[in-house]
Amino acid sequence: MTTVLVTLAVVAVVVAAVVGYVSWRDRRRRAAEEDPAAVRAARGEQHRRAAEREHAQHDGWNNGGHGFSG
């Protein structure tokens, strides 16, 4: 019984070490590959599209006979 528990503990430690190493490696690689200018441009585009969507929804609400102007 003790041998089984020791074996399971060793397997758990090895799995945890592999998962930790892979996530650490991917995090380092992802951070190095991202271009700061591209990230800023993508965020700006995302904000612009969200503003357009909000504006279109607002116009539809007011022109559709709802709210105070209906």
N, C-alpha and C positions, 0 to 999 in steps of 0.2 A: 504494500500500500504506500509506503514511504517513497519507493522508487517511482511510482506513478505520479505522485505529487511533485517530486523534484523534476521529473521530465516535463510535466505540464508547466511548471514555473519557468524552466529554461526556455521552452517554446514561447511562452508569453513574453519573456524578456527579449528574445530574438525578434519576434514579430513587432514589438513596440519599438525596438531600435531601428528596424528597417523602415517602418512607417515614419518615424521621426526623421530619419536621414532623407528619405524621399521628399517629404514635405519641405524640409529645410532647403534641399537642393532646388526644388521647383520654385520656392519663394525667391531665392537668390537669382535664379535665371530669369524669372518673370520681371523682377525689378530692374535688371540690367537691360532687358530688351525693350522696355517701354521708353519711347522718345518723349521727353517733357513737352515739346511743342505740339506733338500729335495728340497727347493727352489733353492739353489745353484747348486745342481746336475741336476735339470731339466733345468736350464738356460744353464749349460755346455753342456748338451745333445742337446739342441736346437741349440746352436752355432756350435757344431760339425756337426749336420745334414745339417745346412745351408752351411757350408764350403764344405761338400761333394757334395751337390747339385750344388754349384757354380763351383766346379772343374769338375764335370761331364758335365755341360753345356759348359764349356770352351773347354774341350776335344772334344765334339761333334762338336763344331763350327770349330775348327782347323782341325779335321780329316774329316770333311764333305765336304771339297773342298771350304770352304769359308774363307775369311780373307786373311792374308798375306801368309799363308803356302799353300793355295789352288792353 
